[in-house]
């Protein structure tokens, strides 16, 4: 199972060109959904307004070399290592899901475009990484969903409570779960179950990539830009003009000690 290309297994029934077209459509849905999300929420407009506002009140000019260094630090800390998560379990779950998703998408494209034809042998490394990526998403996603989510871990709500904001993680975990079940039953020869889970895998994939305007999918594109702008604002001194943090009661004489939320 782990070294078998499931896309090659259906190539006799579904033309490789159809699978490749499906991938292209999913990519276009992500692009279109992200643009619609930016227009609807005015994210880009807010970002550039905030950047100009911060630059106007900054105490120093940040050079181009500094910005390159800040970009590298942002990519290493906030993107590659998910350093914005304080809780180690939350960070680990996020990293498992993120890198598993990247592995899953890349190897899916390789197996569909390069080896998804009848009679073409797929190097074992590609399906192995495909299955590994799907498993990583499942481990990180289910761990987050049942044990780490704020409304479950801190507020005591049911782990089966579903809101629109959960669309991304639910469709992502469903997509990888159904893909593993599809691969398993394809290799055991259970044709009916194999096609059933393949159909569910396709539906979950369409919801995942087609639901960008209604989910947090586009959020992954905004977070690095926001983290970069925050570091630039710290470097040029514009963040020093912000109000004092809420955990500084002595300055206001309130005598109130702020406690971190339990999910941190």
Phi and psi in degrees as GROMACS dihedral restraints (atoms count N, CA, C in turn):
[ dihedral_restraints ]
;  ai    aj    ak    al  type     phi  dphi    fc
    3     4     5     6     1   -66.5    20    10
    4     5     6     7     1   -21.6    20    10
    6     7     8     9     1  -111.3    20    10
    7     8     9    10     1    14.5    20    10
    9    10    11    12     1  -104.4    20    10
   10    11    12    13     1   137.2    20    10
   12    13    14    15     1   -85.9    20    10
   13    14    15    16     1   107.2    20    10
   15    16    17    18     1   -67.1    20    10
   16    17    18    19     1   -25.5    20    10
   18    19    20    21     1   -71.0    20    10
   19    20    21    22     1   -32.6    20    10
   21    22    23    24     1   -69.2    20    10
   22    23    24    25     1   -29.7    20    10
   24    25    26    27     1   -68.1    20    10
   25    26    27    28     1   -21.7    20    10
   27    28    29    30     1  -106.3    20    10
   28    29    30    31     1     1.8    20    10
   30    31    32    33     1   -65.5    20    10
   31    32    33    34     1   -22.9    20    10
   33    34    35    36     1   -73.9    20    10
   34    35    36    37     1   -23.8    20    10
   36    37    38    39     1   -99.9    20    10
   37    38    39    40     1   -43.3    20    10
   39    40    41    42     1  -108.5    20    10
   40    41    42    43     1   119.2    20    10
   42    43    44    45     1   -57.5    20    10
   43    44    45    46     1   140.1    20    10
   45    46    47    48     1   -54.7    20    10
   46    47    48    49     1   -34.2    20    10
   48    49    50    51     1   -63.3    20    10
   49    50    51    52     1   -32.9    20    10
   51    52    53    54     1   -67.9    20    10
   52    53    54    55     1   -41.9    20    10
   54    55    56    57     1   -65.1    20    10
   55    56    57    58     1   -39.9    20    10
   57    58    59    60     1   -66.9    20    10
   58    59    60    61     1   -39.6    20    10
   60    61    62    63     1   -63.1    20    10
   61    62    63    64     1   -38.6    20    10
   63    64    65    66     1   -60.8    20    10
   64    65    66    67     1   -42.7    20    10
   66    67    68    69     1   -62.5    20    10
   67    68    69    70     1   -44.2    20    10
   69    70    71    72     1   -61.7    20    10
   70    71    72    73     1   -41.0    20    10
   72    73    74    75     1   -63.4    20    10
   73    74    75    76     1   -40.7    20    10
   75    76    77    78     1   -63.0    20    10
   76    77    78    79     1   -40.1    20    10
   78    79    80    81     1   -62.5    20    10
   79    80    81    82     1   -44.4    20    10
   81    82    83    84     1   -65.5    20    10
   82    83    84    85     1   -34.4    20    10
   84    85    86    87     1   -63.8    20    10
   85    86    87    88     1   -38.7    20    10
   87    88    89    90     1   -65.4    20    10
   88    89    90    91     1   -44.7    20    10
   90    91    92    93     1   -62.3    20    10
   91    92    93    94     1   -49.7    20    10
   93    94    95    96     1   -64.0    20    10
   94    95    96    97     1   -41.4    20    10
   96    97    98    99     1   -65.6    20    10
   97    98    99   100     1   -38.7    20    10
   99   100   101   102     1   -65.7    20    10
  100   101   102   103     1   -42.1    20    10
  102   103   104   105     1   -63.3    20    10
  103   104   105   106     1   -43.9    20    10
  105   106   107   108     1   -62.7    20    10
  106   107   108   109     1   -38.8    20    10
  108   109   110   111     1   -64.4    20    10
  109   110   111   112     1   -41.2    20    10
  111   112   113   114     1   -64.3    20    10
  112   113   114   115     1   -42.8    20    10
  114   115   116   117     1   -67.1    20    10
  115   116   117   118     1   -44.5    20    10
  117   118   119   120     1   -67.6    20    10
  118   119   120   121     1   -46.0    20    10
  120   121   122   123     1   -89.3    20    10
  121   122   123   124     1    -6.3    20    10
  123   124   125   126     1    55.8    20    10
  124   125   126   127     1    38.0    20    10
  126   127   128   129     1   -63.9    20    10
  127   128   129   130     1   -46.2    20    10
  129   130   131   132     1   -64.9    20    10
  130   131   132   133     1   -41.6    20    10
  132   133   134   135     1   -61.1    20    10
  133   134   135   136     1   -44.8    20    10
  135   136   137   138     1   -64.4    20    10
  136   137   138   139     1   -41.3    20    10
  138   139   140   141     1   -61.3    20    10
  139   140   141   142     1   -47.9    20    10
  141   142   143   144     1   -71.9    20    10
  142   143   144   145     1   -33.2    20    10
  144   145   146   147     1   -64.9    20    10
  145   146   147   148     1   -43.0    20    10
  147   148   149   150     1   -65.8    20    10
  148   149   150   151     1   -37.0    20    10
  150   151   152   153     1   -66.3    20    10
  151   152   153   154     1   -42.7    20    10
  153   154   155   156     1   -66.6    20    10
  154   155   156   157     1   -38.1    20    10
  156   157   158   159     1   -65.1    20    10
  157   158   159   160     1   -42.6    20    10
  159   160   161   162     1   -66.7    20    10
  160   161   162   163     1   -39.1    20    10
  162   163   164   165     1   -64.9    20    10
  163   164   165   166     1   -34.2    20    10
  165   166   167   168     1   -68.9    20    10
  166   167   168   169     1   -30.1    20    10
  168   169   170   171     1  -102.8    20    10
  169   170   171   172     1     1.8    20    10
  171   172   173   174     1   -66.5    20    10
  172   173   174   175     1   149.6    20    10
  174   175   176   177     1   -92.1    20    10
  175   176   177   178     1   -10.3    20    10
  177   178   179   180     1  -151.8    20    10
  178   179   180   181     1   161.1    20    10
  180   181   182   183     1   -93.5    20    10
  181   182   183   184     1   128.8    20    10
  183   184   185   186     1   -89.1    20    10
  184   185   186   187     1   124.1    20    10
  186   187   188   189     1   -73.6    20    10
  187   188   189   190     1   166.8    20    10
  189   190   191   192     1   -63.2    20    10
  190   191   192   193     1   -37.9    20    10
  192   193   194   195     1   -63.7    20    10
  193   194   195   196     1   -40.4    20    10
  195   196   197   198     1   -63.1    20    10
  196   197   198   199     1   -40.2    20    10
  198   199   200   201     1   -65.4    20    10
  199   200   201   202     1   -36.1    20    10
  201   202   203   204     1   -63.5    20    10
  202   203   204   205     1   -44.7    20    10
  204   205   206   207     1   -62.0    20    10
  205   206   207   208     1   -39.7    20    10
  207   208   209   210     1   -65.4    20    10
  208   209   210   211     1   -40.0    20    10
  210   211   212   213     1   -62.6    20    10
  211   212   213   214     1   -41.6    20    10
  213   214   215   216     1   -65.4    20    10
  214   215   216   217     1   -43.7    20    10
  216   217   218   219     1   -64.2    20    10
  217   218   219   220     1   -39.5    20    10
  219   220   221   222     1   -63.6    20    10
  220   221   222   223     1   -44.8    20    10
  222   223   224   225     1   -63.0    20    10
  223   224   225   226     1   -40.5    20    10
  225   226   227   228     1   -72.1    20    10
  226   227   228   229     1   -43.7    20    10
  228   229   230   231     1   -87.4    20    10
  229   230   231   232     1   -51.5    20    10
  231   232   233   234     1   -86.0    20    10
  232   233   234   235     1   -31.6    20    10
  234   235   236   237     1   -94.8    20    10
  235   236   237   238     1   -60.5    20    10
  237   238   239   240     1   -71.4    20    10
  238   239   240   241     1   -34.1    20    10
  240   241   242   243     1  -108.0    20    10
  241   242   243   244     1    -1.3    20    10
  243   244   245   246     1    49.6    20    10
  244   245   246   247     1    49.0    20    10
  246   247   248   249     1   -68.6    20    10
  247   248   249   250     1    -9.5    20    10
  249   250   251   252     1   -73.2    20    10
  250   251   252   253     1   -15.3    20    10
  252   253   254   255     1   -87.3    20    10
  253   254   255   256     1   120.7    20    10
  255   256   257   258     1   -78.5    20    10
  256   257   258   259     1   -39.4    20    10
  258   259   260   261     1   -76.8    20    10
  259   260   261   262     1   126.2    20    10
  261   262   263   264     1   -61.6    20    10
  262   263   264   265     1   -35.9    20    10
  264   265   266   267     1   -67.1    20    10
  265   266   267   268     1   -41.7    20    10
  267   268   269   270     1   -64.8    20    10
  268   269   270   271     1   -40.1    20    10
  270   271   272   273     1   -65.5    20    10
  271   272   273   274     1   -44.5    20    10
  273   274   275   276     1   -63.4    20    10
  274   275   276   277     1   -42.8    20    10
  276   277   278   279     1   -62.4    20    10
  277   278   279   280     1   -40.3    20    10
  279   280   281   282     1   -66.1    20    10
  280   281   282   283     1   -42.8    20    10
  282   283   284   285     1   -65.3    20    10
  283   284   285   286     1   -41.4    20    10
  285   286   287   288     1   -59.7    20    10
  286   287   288   289     1   -46.2    20    10
  288   289   290   291     1   -66.7    20    10
  289   290   291   292     1   -44.5    20    10
  291   292   293   294     1   -64.7    20    10
  292   293   294   295     1   -52.9    20    10
  294   295   296   297     1   -70.9    20    10
  295   296   297   298     1   -31.3    20    10
  297   298   299   300     1   -65.1    20    10
  298   299   300   301     1   -41.0    20    10
  300   301   302   303     1   -64.7    20    10
  301   302   303   304     1   -42.1    20    10
  303   304   305   306     1   -61.8    20    10
  304   305   306   307     1   -46.2    20    10
  306   307   308   309     1   -59.3    20    10
  307   308   309   310     1   -44.4    20    10
  309   310   311   312     1   -62.8    20    10
  310   311   312   313     1   -46.6    20    10
  312   313   314   315     1   -67.8    20    10
  313   314   315   316     1   -47.0    20    10
  315   316   317   318     1   -63.2    20    10
  316   317   318   319     1   -47.2    20    10
  318   319   320   321     1   -69.7    20    10
  319   320   321   322     1   -29.8    20    10
  321   322   323   324     1   -62.1    20    10
  322   323   324   325     1   -46.3    20    10
  324   325   326   327     1   -63.0    20    10
  325   326   327   328     1   -41.8    20    10
  327   328   329   330     1   -63.4    20    10
  328   329   330   331     1   -46.3    20    10
  330   331   332   333     1   -70.4    20    10
  331   332   333   334     1   -31.1    20    10
  333   334   335   336     1   -76.7    20    10
  334   335   336   337     1   -45.7    20    10
  336   337   338   339     1   -83.9    20    10
  337   338   339   340     1   -28.8    20    10
  339   340   341   342     1  -105.1    20    10
  340   341   342   343     1   -31.9    20    10
  342   343   344   345     1  -130.8    20    10
  343   344   345   346     1    14.1    20    10
  345   346   347   348     1   -89.0    20    10
  346   347   348   349     1    36.6    20    10
  348   349   350   351     1  -121.2    20    10
  349   350   351   352     1   150.3    20    10
  351   352   353   354     1   -61.8    20    10
  352   353   354   355     1   136.9    20    10
  354   355   356   357     1    82.9    20    10
  355   356   357   358     1    -1.1    20    10
  357   358   359   360     1   -99.8    20    10
  358   359   360   361     1   119.5    20    10
  360   361   362   363     1   -76.1    20    10
  361   362   363   364     1   135.0    20    10
  363   364   365   366     1   -98.3    20    10
  364   365   366   367     1   125.8    20    10
  366   367   368   369     1   -54.6    20    10
  367   368   369   370     1   137.2    20    10
  369   370   371   372     1   -59.4    20    10
  370   371   372   373     1   -25.5    20    10
  372   373   374   375     1   -64.8    20    10
  373   374   375   376     1   -33.8    20    10
  375   376   377   378     1   -69.1    20    10
  376   377   378   379     1   -53.5    20    10
  378   379   380   381     1   -65.0    20    10
  379   380   381   382     1   -30.2    20    10
  381   382   383   384     1   -62.4    20    10
  382   383   384   385     1   -46.3    20    10
  384   385   386   387     1   -69.1    20    10
  385   386   387   388     1   -32.0    20    10
  387   388   389   390     1   -63.1    20    10
  388   389   390   391     1   -48.3    20    10
  390   391   392   393     1   -65.9    20    10
  391   392   393   394     1   -39.6    20    10
  393   394   395   396     1   -62.2    20    10
  394   395   396   397     1   -44.4    20    10
  396   397   398   399     1   -61.2    20    10
  397   398   399   400     1   -43.4    20    10
  399   400   401   402     1   -62.3    20    10
  400   401   402   403     1   -41.6    20    10
  402   403   404   405     1   -65.5    20    10
  403   404   405   406     1   -39.2    20    10
  405   406   407   408     1   -62.9    20    10
  406   407   408   409     1   -41.1    20    10
  408   409   410   411     1   -62.9    20    10
  409   410   411   412     1   -43.0    20    10
  411   412   413   414     1   -63.6    20    10
  412   413   414   415     1   -44.7    20    10
  414   415   416   417     1   -62.7    20    10
  415   416   417   418     1   -51.7    20    10
  417   418   419   420     1   -65.6    20    10
  418   419   420   421     1   -40.7    20    10
  420   421   422   423     1   -68.9    20    10
  421   422   423   424     1   -47.2    20    10
  423   424   425   426     1   -68.6    20    10
  424   425   426   427     1   -36.2    20    10
  426   427   428   429     1   -60.6    20    10
  427   428   429   430     1   -47.4    20    10
  429   430   431   432     1   -63.5    20    10
  430   431   432   433     1   -44.9    20    10
  432   433   434   435     1   -66.5    20    10
  433   434   435   436     1   -42.5    20    10
  435   436   437   438     1   -94.2    20    10
  436   437   438   439     1   -20.2    20    10
  438   439   440   441     1  -128.5    20    10
  439   440   441   442     1   -19.3    20    10
  441   442   443   444     1  -113.3    20    10
  442   443   444   445     1   -25.5    20    10
  444   445   446   447     1   -51.5    20    10
  445   446   447   448     1   140.0    20    10
  447   448   449   450     1   -58.8    20    10
  448   449   450   451     1   -47.1    20    10
  450   451   452   453     1   -71.7    20    10
  451   452   453   454     1   -13.3    20    10
  453   454   455   456     1   -97.1    20    10
  454   455   456   457     1   -51.2    20    10
  456   457   458   459     1   -73.1    20    10
  457   458   459   460     1   -39.6    20    10
  459   460   461   462     1  -101.8    20    10
  460   461   462   463     1   -32.3    20    10
  462   463   464   465     1  -103.9    20    10
  463   464   465   466     1    -7.7    20    10
  465   466   467   468     1    74.8    20    10
  466   467   468   469     1    20.2    20    10
  468   469   470   471     1   -77.6    20    10
  469   470   471   472     1   166.3    20    10
  471   472   473   474     1   -66.9    20    10
  472   473   474   475     1   137.6    20    10
  474   475   476   477     1   -66.9    20    10
  475   476   477   478     1   -13.1    20    10
  477   478   479   480     1   -94.4    20    10
  478   479   480   481     1     3.5    20    10
  480   481   482   483     1   -69.6    20    10
  481   482   483   484     1   128.1    20    10
  483   484   485   486     1  -122.8    20    10
  484   485   486   487     1   132.4    20    10
  486   487   488   489     1  -127.9    20    10
  487   488   489   490     1   167.2    20    10
  489   490   491   492     1   -60.3    20    10
  490   491   492   493     1   -31.8    20    10
  492   493   494   495     1   -65.1    20    10
  493   494   495   496     1   -17.9    20    10
  495   496   497   498     1   -88.7    20    10
  496   497   498   499     1     0.1    20    10
  498   499   500   501     1   -58.2    20    10
  499   500   501   502     1   -41.6    20    10
  501   502   503   504     1   -63.3    20    10
  502   503   504   505     1   -54.5    20    10
  504   505   506   507     1   -67.6    20    10
  505   506   507   508     1   -35.3    20    10
  507   508   509   510     1   -67.9    20    10
  508   509   510   511     1   -46.5    20    10
  510   511   512   513     1   -67.0    20    10
  511   512   513   514     1   -33.8    20    10
  513   514   515   516     1   -66.0    20    10
  514   515   516   517     1   -48.4    20    10
  516   517   518   519     1   -66.4    20    10
  517   518   519   520     1   -38.2    20    10
  519   520   521   522     1   -63.1    20    10
  520   521   522   523     1   -41.8    20    10
  522   523   524   525     1   -59.6    20    10
  523   524   525   526     1   -48.8    20    10
  525   526   527   528     1   -73.1    20    10
  526   527   528   529     1   -34.4    20    10
  528   529   530   531     1   -64.3    20    10
  529   530   531   532     1   -48.1    20    10
  531   532   533   534     1   -66.4    20    10
  532   533   534   535     1   -31.9    20    10
  534   535   536   537     1   -66.5    20    10
  535   536   537   538     1   -40.0    20    10
  537   538   539   540     1   -67.0    20    10
  538   539   540   541     1   -40.9    20    10
  540   541   542   543     1   -66.9    20    10
  541   542   543   544     1   -38.4    20    10
  543   544   545   546     1   -60.8    20    10
  544   545   546   547     1   -47.4    20    10
  546   547   548   549     1   -63.1    20    10
  547   548   549   550     1   -41.5    20    10
  549   550   551   552     1   -62.6    20    10
  550   551   552   553     1   -50.5    20    10
  552   553   554   555     1   -72.7    20    10
  553   554   555   556     1   -25.7    20    10
  555   556   557   558     1   -65.4    20    10
  556   557   558   559     1   -39.5    20    10
  558   559   560   561     1   -77.8    20    10
  559   560   561   562     1   -22.5    20    10
  561   562   563   564     1   -87.4    20    10
  562   563   564   565     1    -6.9    20    10
  564   565   566   567     1    86.1    20    10
  565   566   567   568     1     8.4    20    10
  567   568   569   570     1   -84.1    20    10
  568   569   570   571     1    86.0    20    10
  570   571   572   573     1   -61.3    20    10
  571   572   573   574     1   -43.2    20    10
  573   574   575   576     1   -63.1    20    10
  574   575   576   577     1   -48.7    20    10
  576   577   578   579     1   -66.9    20    10
  577   578   579   580     1   -35.4    20    10
  579   580   581   582     1   -60.5    20    10
  580   581   582   583     1   -48.4    20    10
  582   583   584   585     1   -69.1    20    10
  583   584   585   586     1   -31.8    20    10
  585   586   587   588     1   -63.2    20    10
  586   587   588   589     1   -49.2    20    10
  588   589   590   591     1   -73.6    20    10
  589   590   591   592     1   -25.3    20    10
  591   592   593   594     1   -65.5    20    10
  592   593   594   595     1   -42.8    20    10
  594   595   596   597     1   -62.7    20    10
  595   596   597   598     1   -43.4    20    10
  597   598   599   600     1   -64.9    20    10
  598   599   600   601     1   -36.6    20    10
  600   601   602   603     1   -61.8    20    10
  601   602   603   604     1   -42.7    20    10
  603   604   605   606     1   -65.5    20    10
  604   605   606   607     1   -43.4    20    10
  606   607   608   609     1   -62.1    20    10
  607   608   609   610     1   -45.8    20    10
  609   610   611   612     1   -63.5    20    10
  610   611   612   613     1   -36.7    20    10
  612   613   614   615     1   -65.4    20    10
  613   614   615   616     1   -42.2    20    10
  615   616   617   618     1   -63.8    20    10
  616   617   618   619     1   -41.1    20    10
  618   619   620   621     1   -65.1    20    10
  619   620   621   622     1   -40.8    20    10
  621   622   623   624     1   -62.3    20    10
  622   623   624   625     1   -52.5    20    10
  624   625   626   627     1   -87.4    20    10
  625   626   627   628     1   -25.4    20    10
  627   628   629   630     1   -86.3    20    10
  628   629   630   631     1   -15.1    20    10
  630   631   632   633     1   -95.7    20    10
  631   632   633   634     1    19.0    20    10
  633   634   635   636     1   -53.6    20    10
  634   635   636   637     1   -45.2    20    10
  636   637   638   639     1   -64.6    20    10
  637   638   639   640     1   -19.3    20    10
  639   640   641   642     1  -111.2    20    10
  640   641   642   643     1     1.9    20    10
  642   643   644   645     1  -122.1    20    10
  643   644   645   646     1  -172.0    20    10
  645   646   647   648     1   -97.0    20    10
  646   647   648   649     1    18.1    20    10
  648   649   650   651     1   -59.1    20    10
  649   650   651   652     1   -47.0    20    10
  651   652   653   654     1   -67.3    20    10
  652   653   654   655     1   -16.4    20    10
  654   655   656   657     1   -60.3    20    10
  655   656   657   658     1   -31.0    20    10
  657   658   659   660     1   -67.4    20    10
  658   659   660   661     1   -21.1    20    10
  660   661   662   663     1   -84.7    20    10
  661   662   663   664     1   -26.4    20    10
  663   664   665   666     1   -86.1    20    10
  664   665   666   667     1   -30.7    20    10
  666   667   668   669     1   -59.2    20    10
  667   668   669   670     1   -46.5    20    10
  669   670   671   672     1   -61.3    20    10
  670   671   672   673     1   -38.6    20    10
  672   673   674   675     1   -65.7    20    10
  673   674   675   676     1   -41.0    20    10
  675   676   677   678     1   -66.9    20    10
  676   677   678   679     1   -39.9    20    10
  678   679   680   681     1   -65.7    20    10
  679   680   681   682     1   -39.4    20    10
  681   682   683   684     1   -63.3    20    10
  682   683   684   685     1   -45.9    20    10
  684   685   686   687     1   -63.3    20    10
  685   686   687   688     1   -36.1    20    10
  687   688   689   690     1   -63.0    20    10
  688   689   690   691     1   -42.6    20    10
  690   691   692   693     1   -68.0    20    10
  691   692   693   694     1   -37.9    20    10
  693   694   695   696     1   -64.4    20    10
  694   695   696   697     1   -40.9    20    10
  696   697   698   699     1   -64.1    20    10
  697   698   699   700     1   -34.6    20    10
  699   700   701   702     1   -70.1    20    10
  700   701   702   703     1   -35.5    20    10
  702   703   704   705     1   -72.5    20    10
  703   704   705   706     1   -37.5    20    10
  705   706   707   708     1   -89.2    20    10
  706   707   708   709     1    -0.7    20    10
  708   709   710   711     1    86.0    20    10
  709   710   711   712     1     2.0    20    10
  711   712   713   714     1   -70.9    20    10
  712   713   714   715     1   -26.5    20    10
  714   715   716   717     1   -72.4    20    10
  715   716   717   718     1   -18.7    20    10
  717   718   719   720     1   -68.5    20    10
  718   719   720   721     1   -14.2    20    10
  720   721   722   723     1   -91.2    20    10
  721   722   723   724     1     1.9    20    10
  723   724   725   726     1   -77.0    20    10
  724   725   726   727     1   160.3    20    10
  726   727   728   729     1   -60.8    20    10
  727   728   729   730     1   154.1    20    10
  729   730   731   732     1   -63.9    20    10
  730   731   732   733     1   154.2    20    10
  732   733   734   735     1   -65.5    20    10
  733   734   735   736     1   160.4    20    10
  735   736   737   738     1   -70.9    20    10
  736   737   738   739     1   -15.7    20    10
  738   739   740   741     1   -94.1    20    10
  739   740   741   742     1    29.2    20    10
  741   742   743   744     1  -119.7    20    10
  742   743   744   745     1    66.0    20    10
  744   745   746   747     1   -68.0    20    10
  745   746   747   748     1   -27.2    20    10
  747   748   749   750     1   -62.7    20    10
  748   749   750   751     1   -32.8    20    10
  750   751   752   753     1   -67.9    20    10
  751   752   753   754     1   -29.2    20    10
  753   754   755   756     1  -102.8    20    10
  754   755   756   757     1    -9.7    20    10
  756   757   758   759     1    71.1    20    10
  757   758   759   760     1    26.9    20    10
  759   760   761   762     1   -88.0    20    10
  760   761   762   763     1   -26.8    20    10
  762   763   764   765     1    69.9    20    10
  763   764   765   766     1    24.9    20    10
  765   766   767   768     1  -107.3    20    10
  766   767   768   769     1   126.5    20    10
  768   769   770   771     1   -96.4    20    10
  769   770   771   772     1   125.1    20    10
  771   772   773   774     1   -85.6    20    10
  772   773   774   775     1   133.2    20    10
  774   775   776   777     1  -110.7    20    10
  775   776   777   778     1   145.1    20    10
  777   778   779   780     1   -70.8    20    10
  778   779   780   781     1   147.9    20    10
  780   781   782   783     1   -60.4    20    10
  781   782   783   784     1   151.9    20    10
  783   784   785   786     1   -65.7    20    10
  784   785   786   787     1   -24.1    20    10
  786   787   788   789     1   -75.8    20    10
  787   788   789   790     1    -8.9    20    10
